[in-house]
């Protein structure tokens, strides 16, 4: 397994085990986090390692930066952020790239959508500008 200088799944799981009971379903929440892992294979490996430690009935929540909605603006913003970032660089993935992170897990309705469209309280909330894909999936086996 590839390990990231940013996210070491074994260390994350060891720290989480101090609080969580991994014999019962848990939620792995990668909220605006996995886009700090630039290599696709490494990102998949990290998600896989974390979810392998979780029993069936557990959930995986991901929000991830994308340039799908406004490529020019997001590309410029990412370039500026990455040039000024002292540690982690941010990478955007398209919808298909983010969907791959969920593997074979069953996406919960409404599926993988723009983050504000994931069960919004109002239409105004759903229409708010956002450069993130978001979804939640359930591990069934």
C-alpha positions as CSV (number, residue, x, y, z in Angstrom):
1,X,0.0,0.0,0.0
2,X,1.2,3.5,-0.8
3,X,1.2,5.8,2.2
4,X,0.8,9.5,2.1
5,X,2.8,12.1,4.0
6,X,-0.6,13.8,4.5
7,X,-2.8,10.8,5.4
8,X,-1.4,7.7,7.0
9,X,-4.4,5.3,7.2
10,X,-2.8,3.1,9.8
11,X,-2.2,6.0,12.1
12,X,-5.7,7.3,11.5
13,X,-7.2,4.0,12.3
14,X,-5.1,3.6,15.4
15,X,-6.1,7.0,16.7
16,X,-9.8,6.3,15.9
17,X,-9.7,3.0,17.7
18,X,-9.2,4.9,21.0
19,X,-12.7,6.3,20.5
20,X,-14.6,4.1,18.0
21,X,-15.7,0.5,18.3
22,X,-14.8,-1.0,14.9
23,X,-17.0,-4.1,15.6
24,X,-20.0,-1.8,15.1
25,X,-20.8,0.4,12.0
26,X,-19.0,3.7,11.9
27,X,-18.8,6.6,9.4
28,X,-15.6,7.5,7.6
29,X,-15.9,11.2,6.8
30,X,-13.5,12.6,4.2
31,X,-14.9,16.1,4.1
32,X,-12.7,18.3,1.9
33,X,-9.8,16.1,2.7
34,X,-9.0,13.5,0.0
35,X,-8.4,16.2,-2.6
36,X,-5.1,16.9,-0.7
37,X,-3.9,13.5,-2.0
38,X,-2.8,14.2,-5.6
39,X,-2.1,10.6,-6.8
40,X,-5.3,8.8,-7.8
41,X,-4.0,5.3,-6.8
42,X,-2.9,6.6,-3.4
43,X,-6.3,8.3,-2.8
44,X,-8.0,5.0,-3.7
45,X,-5.6,3.1,-1.4
46,X,-6.3,5.4,1.5
47,X,-10.1,5.1,1.2
48,X,-9.8,1.4,0.7
49,X,-7.6,0.9,3.8
50,X,-9.9,3.0,5.9
51,X,-13.1,1.2,4.7
52,X,-11.5,-2.2,5.0
53,X,-11.3,-1.7,8.8
54,X,-15.0,-0.9,9.0
55,X,-17.7,-3.5,9.3
56,X,-20.8,-3.8,7.0
57,X,-23.3,-1.1,7.7
58,X,-20.6,1.5,7.9
59,X,-20.8,4.7,5.8
60,X,-18.3,6.6,3.7
61,X,-18.9,10.4,3.2
62,X,-16.8,12.3,0.8
63,X,-16.8,15.9,-0.4
64,X,-14.1,16.7,-3.1
65,X,-13.0,19.7,-5.0
66,X,-13.8,19.8,-8.7
67,X,-13.4,22.0,-11.6
68,X,-16.4,20.5,-13.4
69,X,-18.6,23.5,-12.8
70,X,-16.3,26.4,-13.6
71,X,-13.0,25.1,-14.9
72,X,-11.3,28.4,-15.6
73,X,-12.0,29.9,-12.2
74,X,-11.3,26.8,-10.2
75,X,-8.1,26.1,-12.1
76,X,-6.8,29.6,-11.4
77,X,-7.8,29.3,-7.7
78,X,-6.1,25.9,-7.4
79,X,-2.9,27.2,-9.0
80,X,-2.8,30.2,-6.6
81,X,-3.6,27.9,-3.6
82,X,-1.0,25.4,-4.6
83,X,1.7,28.0,-5.2
84,X,1.1,29.5,-1.7
85,X,0.5,26.3,0.2
86,X,3.2,25.4,2.6
87,X,2.3,21.7,2.8
88,X,-0.4,19.9,1.0
89,X,-1.3,20.7,-2.6
90,X,-4.9,20.4,-3.7
91,X,-6.1,18.4,-6.8
92,X,-9.5,18.5,-8.4
93,X,-11.1,15.4,-9.7
94,X,-14.0,15.2,-12.1
95,X,-17.3,13.5,-11.2
96,X,-16.1,10.1,-12.5
97,X,-12.8,10.4,-10.5
98,X,-14.7,11.1,-7.3
99,X,-17.2,8.3,-8.0
100,X,-14.3,5.9,-8.2
101,X,-13.4,6.7,-4.6
102,X,-16.7,5.2,-3.5
103,X,-15.7,1.9,-5.1
104,X,-18.5,-0.7,-5.0
105,X,-20.3,0.8,-2.0
106,X,-24.0,1.7,-2.4
107,X,-24.5,5.4,-2.8
108,X,-27.3,6.8,-0.7
109,X,-29.9,9.0,-2.4
110,X,-29.4,11.5,-4.0
111,X,-26.1,9.9,-5.0
112,X,-23.0,11.8,-6.0
113,X,-24.1,15.4,-6.5
114,X,-22.9,19.0,-6.1
115,X,-22.5,19.3,-2.3
116,X,-25.3,21.8,-1.8
117,X,-27.7,19.5,-3.6
118,X,-27.2,16.7,-1.1
119,X,-30.5,16.9,0.7
120,X,-30.8,20.7,0.9
121,X,-33.3,22.4,3.2
122,X,-34.3,25.0,0.6
123,X,-34.0,25.5,-3.2
124,X,-31.9,28.6,-2.4
125,X,-29.4,26.4,-0.5
126,X,-29.4,23.9,-3.4
127,X,-28.6,26.6,-5.9
128,X,-25.7,28.1,-3.9
129,X,-22.3,28.2,-5.8
130,X,-20.0,25.4,-4.8
131,X,-17.0,23.6,-6.4
132,X,-17.4,20.3,-4.5
133,X,-18.9,16.9,-5.3
134,X,-20.5,15.2,-2.3
135,X,-21.9,11.8,-1.6
136,X,-22.4,9.2,1.1
137,X,-22.2,5.4,0.5
138,X,-23.0,2.4,2.6
139,X,-20.7,-0.6,2.9
140,X,-23.0,-3.6,2.7
141,X,-20.5,-6.4,2.9
